[in-house]
Amino acid sequence: MRAILIPLALAGLCQVARAGDISSAYTDLDSKKDCVTYAQAAEGDGDWADLACSGYRGYPVLIAYDDARESLFYGFPPGGDMTSVWESFSGFNSSAAKVEWRIETNGDKAVPFAVIHRRTISNAEDQDKPTDVLLVAKVGQMDARESCTIGLVQATGNPQANDQARKLADEKARTFACGKDRHTVIGNVPAFGRVDN
């Protein structure tokens, strides 16, 4: 009897170990193909636009563009004006066309809890030498509509950037309190800020 119970117990442990598996999924983000502009500046009223884009399995990506700077919100947003959650680099910047979603799977339920998204920031002193940064953000859920940057990892000249960004996402995103906790910075990252910081 004991010989039968030991393999069953081990099989049960293996199933528990697999619960909560973390993996990556990738989606495209092309503002011309994957997004709809729902607000924009009238002629003579500056250079800004708000876009809603497809993301991962119904989780949207919202882009707020203003004067060659982008603020992105990943997941389900709070109601009302997105100005209160604006966060971006102070230098001109743009986002890459690929978004990495970190997914936690429990049984048949897969929930994206973080994203890793490459951003390119211009260098005012040398236009030919922009800086690439991996932005790590918490994903807004239906029941907790907060998304914010939890970490910034210098990608330019850093072969460990992807591993560092995934480690930040996996260890911090699910418990990070937007507006209270301070984001982590790894490397020489250009100035970045959030409205409520």
Secondary structure, DSSP 8 states (H G I E B T S, - for coil): -HHHHHHHHHHHHHHHHHTTEEEEEEEE--TTTSEEEEEE--TTS-SEEEEEEEEETTEEEEEEEETTEEEEEEBS--SS-GGGG-EEESS-EEEEEEEEEEEEEETTEEEEEEEEEEEEE--TT-TT--EEEEEEEE-B-SSS----EEEEEE-TT-TTHHHHHHHHHHHHGGG--TTTS--EEESS---EEETT-
